[in-house]
């Protein structure tokens, strides 16, 4: 079964929420392992069966323009003695998609007045 264009699956929702939480705390862009750690700390580790799952979801989110990415300066990585990191940032399109997803998941309020109320 194919999902509708623009809809999010749980791992994608978790990625966007984690990246936005990091941004609210001052981290504008986050690399994959930092996003994975944030998801794990939110007790959603079951969504990350493997890091390949995370990176495939990051790629899908980038293809749909919900995320944008860039590579860090190679000199920064060299100075720290590690490989370069690819950083991800949630776009306005991604924020909108996440807000729509949450709105679609919200329970429908009971519009009927309760018996005995005026």
C-alpha positions, -999 to +999 in steps of 0.1 A: +000+000+000+013+034-009+009+064+014-006+097+003+019+123-008+028+147+021+018+123+049+042+113+076+051+079+090+060+077+127+098+078+123+095+109+101+073+126+127+098+117+154+127+132+134+108+164+127+097+167+164+133+160+176+148+185+152+123+212+162+129+205+199+166+209+194+160+241+175+139+255+204+168+247+227+193+266+204+205+240+180+194+253+146+208+223+126+215+188+139+235+159+125+219+124+123+234+109+155+223+139+175+187+135+161+189+097+169+200+105+205+171+130+209+146+104+197+160+078+220+158+101+250+122+107+242+115+069+247+108+064+211+139+041+205+116+014+191+113+035+159+151+033+153+156-004+145+189+006+129+206+038+119+199+029+083+162+034+092+170+069+104+192+079+074+166+066+049+139+086+066+162+117+066+167+112+029+129+109+023+123+140+043+149+159+023+134+148-010+100+161+001+116+194+012+106+189+048+143+190+057+173+206+041+209+195+047+244+207+043+279+193+050+300+209+077+333+225+069+359+197+064+384+217+085+361+216+115+359+178+113+397+175+107+405+197+137+383+174+159+397+142+143+364+128+131+345+124+098+325+153+084+289+156+096+259+162+075+235+187+092+198+188+088+174+217+094+136+216+093+121+238+066+089+258+068+073+231+046+084+205+072+069+225+100+037+229+081+035+191+074+041+183+110+014+207+122-010+192+097-001+157+108-008+166+145-041+184+135-052+153+116-044+131+146-063+153+171-096+138+184-127+153+171-145+172+198-180+161+208-202+190+195-234+177+211-244+194+243-245+170+273-280+161+286-293+184+312-272+214+301-288+246+289 
